[in-house]
Amino acid sequence: MILDSLSWCLFLLGALFIISGSLGLLRFPDFYTRLHAAGVTDTLGVELMLLAMIFQSDNWITIVKLLLIALFMLLTSPVSTHAIAHAAWVGKLKPMLGPDLRRDGDAETHEEDA
C-alpha cells in the first residue's frame, strides 16, 4: 500500500515535470531557453517515472533493466542537450538578450530603442 502510494506520487511528479517542460517549449522566447527547459525537465521527469516503476516491480531482472535505463538516460540526456546547443552555437544562432526578449506587441512602444 505504501509502495503503491509512493509510486503514484513519483509517477505523477515525473509527469508534472515533463508537462512543465512542454509548456516551457511553448512559452520561452528563444532556442536556448527552450532547449534548457526541455533538457532539464525530461531528465528529471523520466528518472522519477523510472523510480516509480522500480518500486512497482517485483522481479529483480526488471529492476536491473530499469536501473540501466535510468543510468543511460542520466548520462545521455545532458550530453545530447549539450551537443544540440553546441551545434546551434557553431551554426551562429545567437541567444536573445535584453531588448530582443520583448514580444511583438511591445515593439511599437519601444521604437526609440532601435
C-alpha positions as CSV (number, residue, x, y, z in Angstrom):
1,M,0.0,0.0,0.0
2,I,2.8,2.4,0.9
3,L,4.8,1.5,-2.1
4,D,1.8,2.0,-4.3
5,S,1.2,5.4,-3.0
6,L,4.8,6.4,-3.3
7,S,4.9,5.0,-6.8
8,W,1.9,7.1,-7.8
9,C,3.3,10.2,-6.3
10,L,6.6,9.7,-8.1
11,F,4.9,8.9,-11.4
12,L,2.7,12.0,-11.2
13,L,5.6,14.2,-10.1
14,G,7.6,13.0,-13.1
15,A,4.6,13.6,-15.4
16,L,4.3,17.1,-13.9
17,F,8.0,17.8,-14.7
18,I,7.6,16.6,-18.3
19,I,4.4,18.7,-18.8
20,S,6.1,21.8,-17.4
21,G,9.0,21.2,-19.8
22,S,6.5,21.0,-22.7
23,L,4.9,24.3,-21.5
24,G,8.4,25.8,-21.5
25,L,8.8,24.8,-25.1
26,L,5.8,26.8,-25.9
27,R,6.4,29.8,-23.7
28,F,10.1,30.6,-23.8
29,P,11.2,33.0,-26.5
30,D,14.4,31.6,-28.0
31,F,16.0,28.3,-28.9
32,Y,18.4,28.1,-25.9
33,T,15.9,28.7,-23.2
34,R,13.5,26.2,-24.8
35,L,16.3,23.7,-25.0
36,H,17.2,24.2,-21.4
37,A,13.5,23.7,-20.3
38,A,13.3,20.5,-22.3
39,G,16.7,19.2,-21.3
40,V,16.3,19.6,-17.5
41,T,12.7,18.5,-17.2
42,D,12.9,15.4,-19.4
43,T,15.8,14.1,-17.4
44,L,14.2,14.6,-14.0
45,G,10.8,13.5,-15.2
46,V,12.0,10.3,-16.8
47,E,14.1,9.4,-13.7
48,L,11.2,9.9,-11.4
49,M,8.9,7.8,-13.6
50,L,11.5,5.0,-13.8
51,L,11.9,5.1,-10.0
52,A,8.2,4.7,-9.7
53,M,8.3,1.7,-11.9
54,I,11.2,0.2,-9.9
55,F,9.0,0.5,-6.8
56,Q,6.2,-1.4,-8.6
57,S,8.4,-4.2,-9.9
58,D,8.8,-7.4,-8.0
59,N,11.2,-9.1,-10.4
60,W,14.9,-8.3,-9.9
61,I,15.8,-8.6,-13.6
62,T,13.2,-5.9,-14.4
63,I,14.7,-3.7,-11.6
64,V,18.2,-4.1,-13.0
65,K,16.9,-3.3,-16.5
66,L,15.1,-0.2,-15.2
67,L,18.2,0.9,-13.3
68,L,20.3,0.5,-16.5
69,I,17.7,2.6,-18.5
70,A,17.8,5.2,-15.7
71,L,21.6,5.3,-15.9
72,F,21.6,5.5,-19.7
73,M,19.1,8.4,-19.6
74,L,21.1,10.2,-16.8
75,L,24.3,10.0,-18.9
76,T,23.0,10.6,-22.4
77,S,20.3,13.3,-22.0
78,P,22.5,16.1,-20.8
79,V,25.2,15.1,-23.3
80,S,22.7,15.2,-26.2
81,T,21.3,18.5,-25.0
82,H,24.8,20.0,-24.9
83,A,25.6,18.7,-28.4
84,I,22.4,20.3,-29.8
85,A,23.2,23.6,-28.1
86,H,26.8,23.5,-29.3
87,A,25.7,22.8,-32.8
88,A,23.4,25.8,-32.7
89,W,26.2,28.0,-31.3
90,V,28.6,26.8,-34.0
91,G,25.8,27.5,-36.6
92,K,25.8,31.1,-35.4
93,L,22.4,31.0,-33.7
94,K,22.7,33.8,-31.1
95,P,20.7,33.8,-27.9
96,M,18.1,36.6,-27.4
97,L,19.3,39.1,-24.9
98,G,17.9,42.3,-23.4
99,P,15.5,44.2,-25.7
100,D,15.3,41.2,-28.1
101,L,13.2,39.4,-25.5
102,R,10.2,41.7,-26.0
103,R,7.1,40.3,-27.5
104,D,6.0,41.5,-31.0
105,G,3.2,43.6,-29.4
106,D,5.7,45.6,-27.3
107,A,7.9,46.6,-30.3
108,E,5.9,49.7,-31.2
109,T,6.1,51.1,-27.6
110,H,9.9,50.9,-27.6
111,E,10.8,52.2,-31.1
112,E,13.3,54.7,-29.6
113,D,15.5,51.8,-28.5
114,A,16.0,50.7,-32.1
